[in-house]
Amino acid sequence: MKNGRKNGRVWLSLLVSMLLVFSMGGALAADTVFTVGVLQFVEHPALDAATEFFVKALADGGLVDGENLRITVLNPSADFGSMDLMAGKLVDDGNMLLLGVATPAVQALASKTDTIPILGVAVTDYVGAGLIVSNEAPGINVSGTTDMNPIDLQMDLLLALVPEAQVVGIAYAANEDNSRIQADIAVAEAEKRGLSVIVKTISAVGEVQMTIESMMGDIDVLYVPTDNMLAAAMQVVTGVTDAHGVPVIVGEANMCKSGGLATVGLNYERLGYQTGLMALRVLLEGANPAEMPIESQTDAELSINLTAAQLLGITIPQEMLDAAILFE
């Protein structure tokens, strides 16, 4: 179930951009076929939504898969060896544009070509991940959208829902730069609020349950950033935390839908669509990613899992319920 108001201003601005791009695409030769290669790091709802709405933006702009567009989507299921091979294949296939879905995917593509335009989506920090020179002027063949979340607001939410918390656990995948960056910020924000922090890193999916179990008894609440490995294993995470009565504040709404208690986060459908509009500018206008600033969202959404709240015995203030997207 979903409630709450959607911010129409974001969609309006995206629609205006789409209409401008579409008008320019009308002059294309009827036999032009564009090729796009997509490398999605792993399958979970947030990344799936980003990819789906990227493709939707292309279709809304006049580039329809199977007609004047050929899209190849590859998913290595978070296996770095397979991802390297898939990135090489997408480059060798001569695609006109490449999309990396999540930081490791963009890094893999960027390691294979410095000429084919690359866009990223669900990337937290392009500069910190060593992908570009600056957000304002990338300087190389990479640009895209960032999913840097309002971690300060997420920590405020944590204390609002779990005011008695003294020790916060933070878990993330050791091999994801995006997660490390968020975890470092979360540590600073938690300590700024007088909270103690225990940080655990995970190297493989098989370690998720054991690592989360190892934190139980030592923490009052768990924080999980927009980490791809843990997002794909949220039911494993909450299976442990629910049994111990530990709330989980998460980095994005789909992780909340999958069992996390709450978040203030970004909308990955909008993020994917926004990236698709950037792709249209590259394909139809010849825009150069090196000169395209990294784009972001300014409106975060409050999401709450009512089932998790009830299970944990947490009462949600009515003003939060009125403003939130609710899952149950």
C-alpha positions as CSV (number, residue, x, y, z in Angstrom):
1,M,0.0,0.0,0.0
2,K,1.3,3.5,-0.8
3,N,0.2,6.8,0.6
4,G,1.6,10.3,0.7
5,R,2.1,13.0,-1.8
6,K,4.4,12.7,-4.8
7,N,6.3,15.8,-5.7
8,G,5.0,16.7,-9.2
9,R,7.7,19.4,-9.8
10,V,10.4,16.8,-10.5
11,W,8.2,14.9,-13.0
12,L,7.2,18.2,-14.7
13,S,10.8,19.2,-15.2
14,L,11.6,15.7,-16.6
15,L,8.6,15.9,-18.9
16,V,9.7,19.3,-20.3
17,S,13.2,17.9,-20.9
18,M,11.8,14.8,-22.6
19,L,9.6,16.9,-24.9
20,L,12.5,19.1,-25.9
21,V,14.6,16.0,-26.7
22,F,11.7,14.3,-28.5
23,S,11.2,17.3,-30.8
24,M,14.8,17.1,-31.9
25,G,14.6,13.4,-32.5
26,G,11.8,13.9,-35.1
27,A,14.4,14.7,-37.8
28,L,16.1,11.4,-37.5
29,A,16.4,9.2,-40.6
30,A,13.7,6.5,-40.5
31,D,16.3,3.7,-40.8
32,T,18.6,4.9,-37.9
33,V,19.0,2.2,-35.3
34,F,20.6,3.1,-32.0
35,T,22.5,0.6,-29.9
36,V,22.7,0.8,-26.1
37,G,24.5,-1.6,-23.8
38,V,23.3,-1.8,-20.1
39,L,25.4,-3.4,-17.4
40,Q,23.4,-3.8,-14.2
41,F,25.5,-4.9,-11.3
42,V,22.9,-7.1,-9.5
43,E,19.2,-7.7,-9.5
44,H,17.2,-6.0,-6.7
45,P,14.1,-3.7,-6.9
46,A,15.9,-0.3,-6.8
47,L,18.3,-1.2,-9.7
48,D,15.6,-3.0,-11.6
49,A,13.5,0.2,-11.4
50,A,16.3,2.4,-12.5
51,T,16.9,0.2,-15.6
52,E,13.2,0.0,-16.4
53,F,12.6,3.7,-16.3
54,F,15.8,4.5,-18.2
55,V,14.4,2.4,-21.0
56,K,11.0,4.1,-20.6
57,A,12.6,7.6,-21.0
58,L,14.2,6.4,-24.2
59,A,10.8,5.1,-25.5
60,D,9.0,8.3,-24.5
61,G,11.7,10.2,-26.4
62,G,11.1,8.2,-29.6
63,L,13.7,5.5,-29.2
64,V,11.8,2.2,-28.9
65,D,13.6,-1.1,-28.3
66,G,13.0,-3.5,-31.2
67,E,12.2,-0.6,-33.6
68,N,14.8,2.1,-33.9
69,L,16.7,1.0,-30.8
70,R,18.5,-2.2,-29.8
71,I,19.2,-2.6,-26.1
72,T,21.4,-5.3,-24.6
73,V,21.0,-5.7,-20.8
74,L,23.6,-7.9,-19.0
75,N,23.6,-8.7,-15.3
76,P,26.6,-10.4,-13.6
77,S,24.7,-11.0,-10.3
78,A,27.4,-9.1,-8.4
79,D,30.2,-11.4,-9.6
80,F,33.1,-9.2,-10.4
81,G,34.8,-11.6,-12.8
82,S,31.7,-12.0,-14.9
83,M,31.1,-8.3,-14.8
84,D,34.5,-7.6,-16.3
85,L,33.8,-10.0,-19.1
86,M,30.3,-8.5,-19.7
87,A,31.7,-5.0,-19.8
88,G,34.2,-6.0,-22.4
89,K,31.5,-7.6,-24.5
90,L,29.3,-4.5,-24.4
91,V,32.3,-2.4,-25.6
92,D,33.4,-4.9,-28.2
93,D,29.8,-5.0,-29.6
94,G,30.2,-1.4,-30.6
95,N,27.3,0.1,-28.7
96,M,26.7,3.8,-29.3
97,L,26.1,4.4,-25.5
98,L,26.7,2.4,-22.4
99,L,24.8,2.5,-19.1
100,G,26.2,1.3,-15.8
101,V,23.7,0.6,-13.1
102,A,25.5,0.9,-9.8
103,T,29.0,2.1,-9.1
104,P,30.9,-1.2,-9.8
105,A,29.2,-1.5,-13.2
106,V,30.2,2.0,-14.2
107,Q,33.8,1.3,-13.0
108,A,33.9,-1.9,-15.1
109,L,32.7,-0.1,-18.2
110,A,35.0,2.8,-17.7
111,S,38.0,0.4,-17.5
112,K,37.2,-0.9,-21.0
113,T,36.7,2.3,-23.0
114,D,37.6,6.0,-22.9
115,T,35.7,6.8,-26.1
116,I,32.2,5.3,-26.0
117,P,29.8,7.6,-24.0
118,I,29.1,6.1,-20.5
119,L,26.3,7.1,-18.2
120,G,25.8,5.9,-14.7
121,V,22.7,5.5,-12.5
122,A,22.6,4.5,-8.8
123,V,26.1,5.8,-8.3
124,T,26.7,7.6,-5.0
125,D,30.0,9.5,-5.6
126,Y,31.6,9.6,-9.1
127,V,34.6,11.5,-7.9
128,G,35.2,9.3,-4.8
129,A,34.8,6.2,-7.0
130,G,37.6,7.5,-9.3
131,L,35.3,7.8,-12.3
132,I,35.5,11.6,-13.1
133,V,37.4,14.7,-12.4
134,S,34.5,16.7,-10.9
135,N,30.7,16.7,-10.7
136,E,30.5,20.0,-12.6
137,A,32.8,19.0,-15.5
138,P,33.5,15.2,-15.6
139,G,36.3,15.6,-18.0
140,I,36.1,12.1,-19.5
141,N,33.5,10.0,-21.2
142,V,31.5,9.4,-18.1
143,S,28.5,11.2,-16.6
144,G,25.1,10.3,-15.1
145,T,22.9,10.7,-12.0
146,T,23.9,10.3,-8.4
147,D,21.9,8.5,-5.7
148,M,23.7,10.2,-2.8
149,N,21.1,10.1,-0.1
150,P,20.4,12.6,2.7
151,I,22.2,10.6,5.4
152,D,21.9,13.4,7.9
153,L,18.1,13.2,7.5
154,Q,18.2,9.4,7.8
155,M,20.1,9.7,11.1
156,D,17.5,12.2,12.3
157,L,14.8,9.7,11.4
158,L,16.6,7.0,13.2
159,L,16.5,9.0,16.5
160,A,13.0,10.0,15.9
161,L,11.8,6.4,15.7
162,V,14.3,4.9,18.1
163,P,14.9,7.7,20.6
164,E,16.4,5.4,23.2
165,A,19.2,4.2,20.8
166,Q,22.7,4.5,22.0
167,V,24.6,2.2,19.7
168,V,24.1,2.1,15.9
169,G,25.4,-0.8,13.8
170,I,26.4,-0.1,10.2
171,A,26.8,-2.9,7.7
172,Y,28.0,-2.7,4.1
173,A,29.8,-4.6,1.4
174,A,33.5,-4.2,1.6
175,N,34.0,-4.1,-2.2
176,E,31.5,-1.4,-3.0
177,D,33.0,2.1,-3.0
178,N,29.5,3.7,-2.9
179,S,28.7,1.9,0.3
180,R,32.0,2.8,2.0
181,I,31.4,6.4,1.2
182,Q,27.9,6.4,2.7
183,A,29.1,4.4,5.7
184,D,31.8,6.9,6.4
185,I,29.3,9.8,6.3
186,A,26.8,7.8,8.5
187,V,29.5,7.2,11.1
188,A,30.2,11.0,11.3
189,E,26.5,11.8,11.4
190,A,25.8,9.3,14.1
191,E,28.8,10.4,16.3
192,K,27.7,14.0,15.8
193,R,24.4,13.0,17.5
194,G,26.2,11.4,20.4
195,L,25.7,7.8,19.2
196,S,28.3,5.1,19.4
197,V,28.9,3.1,16.2
198,I,29.9,-0.5,15.4
199,V,30.8,-1.0,11.7
200,K,30.9,-4.4,10.0
201,T,31.9,-5.1,6.4
202,I,30.8,-8.1,4.3
203,S,32.8,-9.7,1.5
204,A,30.2,-12.1,0.0
205,V,26.5,-12.8,0.1
206,G,27.0,-15.9,2.1
207,E,28.4,-13.8,4.9
208,V,25.4,-11.6,5.4
209,Q,23.5,-13.7,7.9
210,M,26.6,-14.5,10.0
211,T,27.7,-10.8,10.0
212,I,24.4,-9.4,11.0
213,E,24.0,-12.1,13.7
214,S,27.4,-11.1,15.1
215,M,26.1,-7.6,15.8
216,M,23.0,-8.6,17.7
217,G,23.2,-7.9,21.4
218,D,25.7,-5.1,20.8
219,I,23.5,-2.6,18.9
220,D,20.2,-0.9,19.4
221,V,19.5,-0.2,15.8
222,L,21.0,-1.1,12.4
223,Y,21.7,1.3,9.5
224,V,22.2,-0.1,6.0
225,P,23.1,2.3,3.2
226,T,22.2,1.9,-0.4
227,D,24.4,-1.2,-0.6
228,N,23.7,-3.5,-3.5
229,M,24.7,-6.7,-1.8
230,L,22.6,-6.0,1.3
231,A,19.7,-4.6,-0.8
232,A,19.5,-8.0,-2.6
233,A,19.6,-9.8,0.7
234,M,17.3,-7.6,2.8
235,Q,15.0,-10.5,3.8
236,V,18.1,-12.2,5.2
237,V,19.0,-9.1,7.1
238,T,15.6,-8.5,8.6
239,G,15.1,-12.2,9.3
240,V,17.9,-11.8,11.8
241,T,17.1,-8.3,13.1
242,D,13.4,-8.9,13.5
243,A,14.1,-12.0,15.7
244,H,16.2,-9.8,18.0
245,G,13.9,-6.8,18.0
246,V,16.4,-4.5,16.3
247,P,15.0,-1.8,13.9
248,V,16.7,-1.3,10.5
249,I,16.9,2.2,9.0
250,V,17.8,1.8,5.3
251,G,19.1,3.9,2.4
252,E,16.2,3.7,0.0
253,A,12.5,2.9,-0.3
254,N,12.7,-0.6,-1.9
255,M,14.9,-1.8,1.0
256,C,12.1,-0.5,3.3
257,K,9.5,-2.3,1.2
258,S,11.6,-5.5,1.6
259,G,11.5,-5.3,5.4
260,G,13.5,-2.3,6.6
261,L,11.7,-0.1,9.1
262,A,12.0,3.3,7.4
263,T,14.0,5.7,5.2
264,V,14.2,9.2,3.8
265,G,15.5,8.4,0.4
266,L,15.4,8.9,-3.4
267,N,13.0,7.5,-6.0
268,Y,14.9,5.1,-8.3
269,E,12.2,5.3,-11.0
270,R,12.7,9.0,-11.3
271,L,16.5,8.5,-11.2
272,G,16.4,6.0,-14.0
273,Y,14.1,8.3,-16.1
274,Q,16.3,11.3,-15.5
275,T,19.3,9.3,-16.7
276,G,17.4,8.2,-19.8
277,L,16.8,11.9,-20.6
278,M,20.6,12.4,-20.4
279,A,21.0,9.4,-22.8
280,L,18.6,11.0,-25.3
281,R,20.7,14.2,-25.3
282,V,23.8,12.1,-26.0
283,L,22.2,10.0,-28.7
284,L,20.0,12.6,-30.4
285,E,22.0,15.8,-29.8
286,G,25.5,14.6,-29.7
287,A,26.0,15.8,-26.1
288,N,29.4,14.9,-24.7
289,P,29.4,13.2,-21.3
290,A,32.7,14.9,-20.4
291,E,30.8,18.2,-20.5
292,M,27.6,17.0,-18.8
293,P,27.4,17.8,-15.1
294,I,26.4,14.9,-12.7
295,E,22.7,15.3,-12.0
296,S,20.9,14.7,-8.8
297,Q,17.4,14.7,-7.2
298,T,16.5,17.4,-4.6
299,D,13.3,15.9,-3.2
300,A,13.6,12.9,-0.8
301,E,10.7,10.7,0.2
302,L,9.8,9.4,3.6
303,S,9.0,5.6,3.5
304,I,7.8,3.5,6.4
305,N,7.1,-0.2,6.7
306,L,4.0,-0.5,8.9
307,T,4.4,-4.3,9.4
308,A,8.0,-3.8,10.6
309,A,6.9,-1.1,13.0
310,Q,4.1,-3.2,14.4
311,L,6.4,-6.2,14.8
312,L,9.0,-4.1,16.6
313,G,6.4,-2.3,18.8
314,I,7.3,1.1,17.4
315,T,4.6,3.8,17.3
316,I,4.9,6.0,14.3
317,P,3.8,9.7,14.9
318,Q,0.7,10.6,12.9
319,E,2.5,13.5,11.2
320,M,5.0,11.0,9.8
321,L,2.3,8.7,8.6
322,D,0.5,11.5,6.8
323,A,3.7,12.5,5.0
324,A,5.0,9.0,4.2
325,I,4.8,6.3,1.5
326,L,3.6,3.3,3.5
327,F,4.3,-0.3,3.0
328,E,2.7,-3.3,4.8
